[in-house]
Amino acid sequence: MFFTPASLRFVRYAISCAVTAATAVAVITLSGCGTAVPAASQRVEVDARANGIAIRPSDNTIFITDDKTNGVLSSANGKDFVPYATIPPVAGQPNSLSQLIVTDDGSLLVAQFGFGKTGAVLDINKDRSALALQGPDPARRRLGLVAIGRGKLLSSWFVKGASGPPSGGVSLIIYDESTHEASEHNLLTGLGKPVGIEVQGDDVFISDQANNMILEVSLSALVDHHRPGGVVPKVIKIDQPDLLAIDSNGALYTKCNSTAVCEITPDGKVVPLANDFHDARGVAVDSTRGVLFVVDRTDNASGVSILRALSLKQ
């Protein structure tokens, strides 16, 4: 499925208008100016330039990517973080680890941004060694990841030349867990800068930071290009979204505006949870603790980041 620049301009215009029968895309208009919901917030300083975050369901261990060490840190209690795995740095490039996810077998997959040259998906095995999947295009600047089965994942990415706007999409990566050989297949292109990606059931949610929106599309329709009617996305208007998380009720969480983190409820409301972030990045729902963990990234290469824990309604 391909969105042309003209069609994206139309979608952005349509977001602010009522849905009409002539609209080729089903649009959800979200105000983004709802009443803020008070949420208790705990702050933990982490000696890291953190970005992505994930929680292992089996024991609630928290993992974060760290661009200071080009590695992954872990914590059993959400307060004390220790080195978990180190990824070999790329010579001549800043460290650039983005989203990480926990697979069904307990290993970690990490997106490496790569700055248009070394974009990759790295598999951190149980022995904590890191190996890149062989086959995905290294020219793609990779950000979001979500697993959709053993040896299958969705990757959000964009490409960008020396001048001009970014152009991105979502691809399906199928890989061999033993050999790390992989193939990549485009599912959705013509986006701007897709960052976060989440899946729940047959629904795929993609945050497009360049176009200030989140797309909701059918996974089965994306995979089956020959389905009658094709892909008909819903569009959620939200300013400056980033990495995504979703809870068991279907509520989404992401950065919004420049300093806030918002909940997007299943019935189409955007609710700010807190509006005092420096640079919110990764988000992860911990249903056991009843909190949303948010990485507030430092802009100082030698500084610390803050891990925020926002209370969620039970």
C-alpha positions as CSV (number, residue, x, y, z in Angstrom):
1,M,0.0,0.0,0.0
2,F,1.4,3.4,-1.0
3,F,0.4,6.8,0.2
4,T,1.4,9.6,-2.3
5,P,2.4,13.0,-1.0
6,A,-0.8,14.4,-2.4
7,S,-3.0,11.8,-0.6
8,L,-1.2,12.6,2.7
9,R,-1.9,16.3,2.3
10,F,-5.5,15.4,1.8
11,V,-5.5,13.2,4.9
12,R,-3.9,16.0,7.0
13,Y,-6.6,18.4,5.7
14,A,-9.4,16.0,6.3
15,I,-8.3,15.4,9.9
16,S,-9.6,18.9,10.9
17,C,-12.9,18.4,9.1
18,A,-15.9,16.2,9.6
19,V,-16.0,12.8,7.9
20,T,-17.7,12.9,4.6
21,A,-18.8,10.3,2.2
22,A,-16.3,11.4,-0.4
23,T,-13.4,10.8,1.9
24,A,-11.3,7.8,0.8
25,V,-9.9,7.4,4.3
26,A,-11.9,6.8,7.4
27,V,-10.9,9.7,9.8
28,I,-11.1,9.9,13.5
29,T,-10.9,13.6,14.6
30,L,-9.2,14.0,18.0
31,S,-9.0,17.3,19.7
32,G,-5.9,16.8,21.7
33,C,-7.1,19.5,24.1
34,G,-9.0,17.3,26.6
35,T,-8.8,17.8,30.3
36,A,-5.6,16.6,31.8
37,V,-5.9,13.6,34.1
38,P,-3.8,13.9,37.3
39,A,-1.4,11.0,37.6
40,A,1.1,10.2,40.3
41,S,4.6,10.4,38.9
42,Q,7.8,8.8,40.2
43,R,11.1,9.9,38.8
44,V,14.3,7.7,38.7
45,E,17.6,9.0,37.4
46,V,19.4,6.6,35.1
47,D,23.0,7.1,34.0
48,A,22.2,6.7,30.3
49,R,21.1,8.4,27.2
50,A,18.0,6.3,27.1
51,N,15.6,5.9,24.2
52,G,13.6,2.6,23.8
53,I,12.0,0.7,26.7
54,A,10.5,-2.8,27.0
55,I,9.2,-5.0,29.9
56,R,9.6,-8.7,30.0
57,P,6.3,-10.2,30.9
58,S,7.7,-13.3,32.6
59,D,9.3,-11.4,35.4
60,N,8.6,-7.7,34.8
61,T,12.3,-6.9,34.1
62,I,12.6,-3.5,32.5
63,F,15.0,-3.0,29.6
64,I,16.2,0.3,28.1
65,T,18.5,1.1,25.2
66,D,21.4,3.4,26.1
67,D,23.2,5.5,23.5
68,K,25.9,6.3,26.0
69,T,27.2,2.8,26.1
70,N,25.6,1.5,22.9
71,G,24.0,-1.2,24.9
72,V,20.9,-2.3,26.9
73,L,20.4,-1.8,30.6
74,S,18.1,-3.8,32.8
75,S,16.3,-3.4,36.1
76,A,14.3,-5.8,38.2
77,N,12.7,-3.0,40.4
78,G,12.5,0.0,38.1
79,K,15.1,1.9,40.1
80,D,18.5,0.2,39.8
81,F,19.8,-0.4,36.3
82,V,22.8,-2.5,35.4
83,P,24.4,-3.4,32.0
84,Y,22.6,-6.2,30.3
85,A,24.2,-6.4,26.8
86,T,26.7,-4.3,24.8
87,I,26.3,-3.8,21.0
88,P,29.5,-3.2,19.0
89,P,29.5,0.5,18.0
90,V,29.7,1.7,14.4
91,A,33.0,3.5,13.7
92,G,32.4,7.1,12.7
93,Q,28.8,7.2,13.8
94,P,27.0,8.3,16.9
95,N,25.3,5.5,18.8
96,S,21.7,5.2,17.8
97,L,19.6,2.5,19.4
98,S,15.9,2.9,19.3
99,Q,13.0,0.6,20.1
100,L,13.6,-2.8,21.7
101,I,11.1,-5.6,22.2
102,V,11.0,-8.9,24.1
103,T,10.2,-11.9,21.9
104,D,8.3,-15.0,22.9
105,D,11.5,-17.0,23.6
106,G,12.8,-14.3,25.9
107,S,15.4,-12.7,23.6
108,L,15.5,-9.0,22.8
109,L,15.3,-7.4,19.4
110,V,16.7,-3.9,19.0
111,A,16.4,-1.3,16.2
112,Q,19.6,0.5,15.2
113,F,18.9,3.8,13.5
114,G,22.0,3.8,11.4
115,F,21.8,7.3,9.9
116,G,21.1,6.0,6.4
117,K,24.1,3.6,6.3
118,T,23.9,1.0,9.0
119,G,20.2,0.6,9.9
120,A,19.7,-2.8,11.4
121,V,17.7,-5.1,13.6
122,L,19.8,-6.8,16.3
123,D,19.0,-10.0,18.1
124,I,20.3,-10.2,21.6
125,N,20.2,-13.8,22.6
126,K,19.9,-15.3,26.0
127,D,23.7,-15.4,26.2
128,R,23.5,-11.6,25.7
129,S,25.4,-11.6,22.5
130,A,24.1,-9.3,19.8
131,L,23.8,-10.3,16.1
132,A,22.3,-8.3,13.3
133,L,19.6,-9.9,11.1
134,Q,21.1,-10.3,7.6
135,G,19.0,-9.1,4.7
136,P,17.1,-5.9,5.8
137,D,18.1,-2.8,3.9
138,P,20.8,-0.8,5.9
139,A,19.9,2.4,4.2
140,R,16.6,2.5,6.1
141,R,16.7,4.5,9.3
142,R,15.0,2.1,11.7
143,L,12.9,3.2,14.7
144,G,10.0,1.0,15.8
145,L,9.6,-2.7,16.1
146,V,6.8,-5.1,17.0
147,A,6.8,-8.9,16.9
148,I,3.8,-10.6,15.2
149,G,4.9,-14.3,15.7
150,R,8.0,-16.4,15.9
151,G,10.5,-15.1,13.4
152,K,8.2,-12.3,12.2
153,L,8.3,-8.7,13.0
154,L,7.2,-5.3,11.7
155,S,9.8,-2.5,11.3
156,S,9.1,1.2,10.9
157,W,11.7,3.1,9.0
158,F,12.4,6.1,6.7
159,V,15.0,7.2,4.2
160,K,16.2,10.7,3.7
161,G,18.6,12.3,1.2
162,A,20.8,15.3,1.7
163,S,17.8,17.6,1.1
164,G,14.1,17.1,1.0
165,P,11.6,15.6,3.5
166,P,11.9,12.0,4.8
167,S,9.9,9.2,3.2
168,G,9.1,6.1,5.1
169,G,7.0,3.0,5.6
170,V,6.5,-0.3,7.4
171,S,7.9,-3.6,6.4
172,L,7.5,-7.2,7.4
173,I,10.8,-8.9,8.3
174,I,10.8,-12.7,8.4
175,Y,14.0,-14.2,9.9
176,D,15.5,-17.5,10.9
177,E,16.1,-17.5,14.7
178,S,19.2,-19.8,14.3
179,T,21.0,-18.3,11.3
180,H,19.7,-14.7,11.5
181,E,19.1,-14.8,7.8
182,A,16.1,-12.5,7.0
183,S,14.0,-11.2,4.2
184,E,12.2,-7.9,4.1
185,H,8.8,-7.1,2.4
186,N,7.2,-3.7,2.2
187,L,3.7,-3.5,3.5
188,L,3.1,0.3,3.7
189,T,5.1,3.1,2.0
190,G,4.5,6.8,1.3
191,L,4.6,7.9,4.9
192,G,6.8,10.7,6.3
193,K,8.7,9.6,9.4
194,P,7.0,6.6,11.0
195,V,8.4,6.1,14.5
196,G,6.3,4.0,16.8
197,I,4.4,0.8,15.9
198,E,2.1,-1.4,18.0
199,V,-0.2,-4.3,17.2
200,Q,-3.2,-5.6,19.0
201,G,-5.2,-8.3,17.4
202,D,-5.7,-7.4,13.8
203,D,-5.1,-3.6,14.4
204,V,-1.7,-2.0,13.6
205,F,-1.0,1.5,14.9
206,I,1.8,3.6,13.3
207,S,2.9,7.0,14.6
208,D,4.0,9.3,11.7
209,Q,5.9,12.1,13.4
210,A,6.4,14.1,10.2
211,N,2.7,14.2,9.5
212,N,1.5,14.6,13.1
213,M,-0.8,11.5,13.0
214,I,-1.2,7.9,14.0
215,L,-2.5,5.5,11.4
216,E,-4.7,2.5,12.4
217,V,-4.7,-0.2,9.7
218,S,-5.6,-3.9,9.5
219,L,-2.7,-6.3,9.7
220,S,-4.4,-8.9,7.6
221,A,-5.2,-6.3,4.9
222,L,-1.5,-5.1,4.9
223,V,-0.2,-8.6,4.5
224,D,-2.9,-9.6,1.9
225,H,-2.4,-7.0,-0.9
226,H,-5.0,-8.7,-3.0
227,R,-7.9,-8.3,-0.5
228,P,-10.9,-6.5,-2.1
229,G,-11.0,-2.9,-0.9
230,G,-7.4,-2.8,0.0
231,V,-6.1,-1.0,3.1
232,V,-8.5,1.6,4.6
233,P,-6.7,3.4,7.4
234,K,-8.1,5.4,10.2
235,V,-6.2,8.6,11.0
236,I,-5.7,10.0,14.5
237,K,-4.5,13.6,14.7
238,I,-1.8,14.2,17.3
239,D,1.2,16.5,17.4
240,Q,4.7,15.1,17.4
241,P,4.0,11.5,18.3
242,D,7.0,9.2,19.0
243,L,7.3,5.6,20.1
244,L,4.1,3.8,21.1
245,A,2.7,1.5,23.8
246,I,-0.7,-0.1,24.1
247,D,-2.5,-1.6,27.0
248,S,-4.9,-4.6,27.2
249,N,-7.9,-2.3,26.8
250,G,-6.6,-0.9,23.5
251,A,-5.5,2.5,24.8
252,L,-2.4,3.9,23.2
253,Y,0.3,6.0,24.8
254,T,2.9,8.3,23.2
255,K,4.6,11.6,23.3
256,C,2.4,14.5,22.3
257,N,3.1,18.1,21.6
258,S,6.6,19.0,22.7
259,T,6.5,18.3,26.4
260,A,3.6,16.0,27.1
261,V,2.7,12.3,27.1
262,C,-0.9,11.4,26.1
263,E,-3.3,8.5,26.3
264,I,-5.4,7.9,23.2
265,T,-8.5,6.0,24.4
266,P,-10.3,3.4,22.3
267,D,-13.3,5.7,21.9
268,G,-11.2,8.5,20.3
269,K,-10.1,10.9,23.0
270,V,-6.6,12.3,23.5
271,V,-5.9,12.8,27.2
272,P,-2.7,14.4,28.4
273,L,-1.2,12.4,31.3
274,A,1.6,14.8,32.1
275,N,3.0,17.9,30.5
276,D,6.4,18.4,32.0
277,F,8.7,16.2,30.0
278,H,12.0,17.4,28.6
279,D,12.1,14.9,25.7
280,A,9.8,11.9,26.1
281,R,10.8,8.8,24.0
282,G,10.1,5.2,24.8
283,V,6.9,4.2,26.6
284,A,5.9,0.8,28.1
285,V,2.8,-0.4,30.0
286,D,3.4,-2.4,33.1
287,S,0.0,-3.9,33.9
288,T,1.4,-5.6,37.1
289,R,2.6,-2.4,38.6
290,G,-0.3,-0.4,37.1
291,V,2.0,2.2,35.6
292,L,3.2,3.6,32.4
293,F,6.9,3.9,32.2
294,V,8.2,6.8,30.1
295,V,11.8,7.5,29.1
296,D,12.6,11.2,29.4
297,R,15.9,11.5,27.5
298,T,18.7,13.8,28.3
299,D,20.2,16.1,25.6
300,N,23.6,16.0,27.3
301,A,25.8,13.1,26.1
302,S,27.4,12.8,29.6
303,G,24.2,13.4,31.6
304,V,21.4,11.2,33.0
305,S,18.0,10.4,31.7
306,I,14.8,10.1,33.8
307,L,12.6,7.1,33.9
308,R,9.1,8.3,34.8
309,A,6.3,6.1,36.2
310,L,2.8,7.4,35.7
311,S,0.0,5.8,37.5
312,L,-2.7,4.4,35.3
313,K,-6.4,3.8,36.0
314,Q,-7.1,0.2,37.1
